Amino acid sequence: MILLKTLLLSSLLFIAYEDFRYRALSLYAIISFFLVAVIYAFYLQSFKTAFFSMLINLVTLTLQLAATWLYFRIFRKNGSGFINTKLGMGDLLFYVPVLFLFSPLNFVFIHIGSLLMVLIGFAIYGTFVKQVKTIPLAGGLSVVFSAAFILSWILPGINFYDDMFIADILFMLQR
């Protein structure tokens, strides 16, 4: 299990390095991350559970991407060329392995939270350090996911394959 965690963390950090440095991802990085993510998912849960979680996550991500495309199509009057102009192909391919790494409810919360962290982080970076023309989304998400996985490995109560973790947090907030 230590080897699998090390490979997962290494592949995420390699993607972050490539995206920050070159603003592109190699096919090698995506394929290796995919293999590690799938093995990691099937090691920690049954094939059936991992597969259905991935399908639900895929539907969720597809709806989010469709809504984003629709926003650009209606309000910005530019929906053509959405891929590689607004969202890079590497960013899109990065999501394929990520779909295997979280249960559906965890995916929604972690995905939204990590997108907000990356956007806020680059807004601050652009304000105080250097203006950026493009945001290395896959790289930023890789850093956030790396930190999240390290926390889940250190703190025993965090399990990204169990939606009860998020449900417990939501119920605690209602009290």
C-alpha positions as CSV (number, residue, x, y, z in Angstrom):
1,M,0.0,0.0,0.0
2,I,2.9,2.4,0.7
3,L,4.2,1.8,-2.8
4,L,0.7,2.6,-4.3
5,K,0.4,5.8,-2.3
6,T,3.9,6.8,-3.3
7,L,3.1,6.2,-7.0
8,L,-0.1,8.1,-6.7
9,L,1.5,11.1,-5.0
10,S,4.5,11.0,-7.5
11,S,2.2,10.9,-10.5
12,L,0.2,13.9,-9.2
13,L,3.3,15.9,-8.4
14,F,4.8,15.1,-11.8
15,I,1.6,16.4,-13.5
16,A,1.9,19.5,-11.4
17,Y,5.5,20.0,-12.4
18,E,4.8,19.5,-16.1
19,D,1.7,21.8,-16.2
20,F,3.4,24.6,-14.2
21,R,6.7,24.4,-16.2
22,Y,5.5,23.7,-19.7
23,R,1.7,24.5,-19.6
24,A,1.2,21.1,-21.2
25,L,0.9,17.5,-20.1
26,S,2.7,14.5,-21.7
27,L,0.7,11.5,-22.6
28,Y,3.1,9.5,-20.4
29,A,2.1,11.5,-17.4
30,I,-1.6,11.0,-18.1
31,I,-1.3,7.3,-18.8
32,S,0.8,6.6,-15.7
33,F,-1.6,8.6,-13.5
34,F,-4.5,6.7,-15.0
35,L,-3.0,3.3,-14.3
36,V,-2.1,4.2,-10.7
37,A,-5.5,5.8,-10.1
38,V,-7.4,2.7,-11.4
39,I,-5.2,0.3,-9.4
40,Y,-5.5,2.4,-6.3
41,A,-9.3,2.5,-6.7
42,F,-9.7,-1.2,-7.3
43,Y,-7.3,-2.0,-4.4
44,L,-9.4,0.0,-1.9
45,Q,-12.9,-1.0,-3.1
46,S,-14.7,-3.6,-5.2
47,F,-14.7,-3.3,-9.0
48,K,-18.4,-2.8,-9.1
49,T,-18.3,0.1,-6.5
50,A,-15.3,1.7,-8.2
51,F,-16.9,1.5,-11.6
52,F,-20.3,2.9,-10.6
53,S,-18.7,5.7,-8.6
54,M,-16.6,6.5,-11.7
55,L,-19.8,6.6,-13.9
56,I,-21.6,8.9,-11.5
57,N,-18.5,11.1,-11.3
58,L,-18.4,11.1,-15.1
59,V,-22.0,12.3,-15.4
60,T,-21.4,15.0,-12.8
61,L,-18.3,16.2,-14.6
62,T,-20.0,16.1,-18.0
63,L,-22.9,18.2,-16.7
64,Q,-20.5,20.7,-15.2
65,L,-18.5,21.0,-18.5
66,A,-21.7,21.3,-20.5
67,A,-22.9,24.1,-18.2
68,T,-19.5,25.8,-18.6
69,W,-19.7,25.5,-22.4
70,L,-23.2,26.8,-22.4
71,Y,-22.2,29.8,-20.3
72,F,-19.5,30.7,-22.9
73,R,-21.9,30.0,-25.8
74,I,-24.7,32.2,-24.4
75,F,-23.1,35.0,-22.4
76,R,-19.7,35.3,-24.1
77,K,-21.1,34.5,-27.5
78,N,-18.2,32.1,-28.1
79,G,-18.8,28.4,-27.6
80,S,-16.7,27.1,-30.5
81,G,-13.3,26.0,-29.7
82,F,-14.0,25.5,-26.1
83,I,-11.4,22.8,-25.8
84,N,-7.9,24.1,-26.2
85,T,-9.0,27.8,-25.8
86,K,-10.9,27.9,-22.5
87,L,-10.0,24.4,-21.2
88,G,-6.9,22.6,-22.4
89,M,-7.0,19.0,-23.6
90,G,-4.5,18.1,-20.9
91,D,-6.8,19.5,-18.3
92,L,-9.7,17.4,-19.7
93,L,-7.6,14.2,-19.9
94,F,-6.4,14.8,-16.3
95,Y,-10.0,14.3,-15.2
96,V,-10.3,10.8,-16.5
97,P,-8.1,9.2,-13.7
98,V,-9.5,11.6,-11.1
99,L,-13.0,10.1,-11.7
100,F,-11.7,6.9,-10.1
101,L,-10.3,8.5,-7.0
102,F,-13.4,9.7,-5.2
103,S,-16.9,8.6,-4.3
104,P,-19.6,10.7,-5.9
105,L,-20.3,13.1,-3.0
106,N,-16.7,13.4,-2.2
107,F,-15.9,14.2,-5.9
108,V,-18.4,17.0,-6.0
109,F,-17.1,18.7,-2.8
110,I,-13.4,18.1,-3.5
111,H,-13.8,19.1,-7.1
112,I,-15.6,22.4,-6.4
113,G,-13.3,23.2,-3.4
114,S,-10.2,22.5,-5.4
115,L,-11.3,24.6,-8.4
116,L,-12.0,27.5,-6.0
117,M,-8.6,27.1,-4.3
118,V,-6.8,27.1,-7.7
119,L,-8.7,30.1,-9.0
120,I,-8.2,32.1,-5.8
121,G,-4.6,31.1,-5.6
122,F,-3.9,32.2,-9.2
123,A,-5.9,35.4,-8.6
124,I,-3.6,36.2,-5.7
125,Y,-0.5,35.2,-7.6
126,G,-1.6,37.4,-10.6
127,T,-2.2,40.3,-8.3
128,F,1.0,40.3,-6.3
129,V,3.6,38.4,-8.3
130,K,3.0,38.1,-12.0
131,Q,0.1,38.3,-14.4
132,V,-0.7,34.9,-15.9
133,K,-2.5,34.4,-19.2
134,T,-3.5,30.8,-18.6
135,I,-4.1,28.9,-15.4
136,P,-2.4,25.5,-15.3
137,L,-5.6,23.9,-14.0
138,A,-4.4,20.2,-14.0
139,G,-1.2,21.3,-12.2
140,G,-3.1,23.3,-9.6
141,L,-5.6,20.5,-9.0
142,S,-2.8,18.0,-8.7
143,V,-1.3,20.1,-5.9
144,V,-4.6,20.3,-4.1
145,F,-5.4,16.6,-4.6
146,S,-1.9,15.7,-3.3
147,A,-2.4,17.7,-0.2
148,A,-5.9,16.1,0.3
149,F,-4.5,12.6,-0.1
150,I,-1.6,13.2,2.3
151,L,-4.2,14.5,4.8
152,S,-6.4,11.4,4.3
153,W,-3.4,9.1,4.9
154,I,-2.4,10.9,8.1
155,L,-5.9,11.4,9.5
156,P,-7.7,8.1,9.9
157,G,-11.2,9.6,9.7
158,I,-10.9,10.8,6.1
159,N,-11.9,8.3,3.4
160,F,-12.5,9.6,-0.1
161,Y,-14.4,6.5,-1.1
162,D,-17.0,6.8,1.7
163,D,-19.7,9.5,1.3
164,M,-20.5,9.2,5.0
165,F,-17.4,11.4,5.7
166,I,-19.0,14.3,3.9
167,A,-22.4,13.5,5.3
168,D,-21.0,13.6,8.8
169,I,-19.4,17.0,8.2
170,L,-22.7,18.4,6.8
171,F,-24.7,17.1,9.8
172,M,-22.1,18.6,12.2
173,L,-22.6,22.0,10.5
174,Q,-26.4,21.8,11.1
175,R,-26.0,21.4,14.8
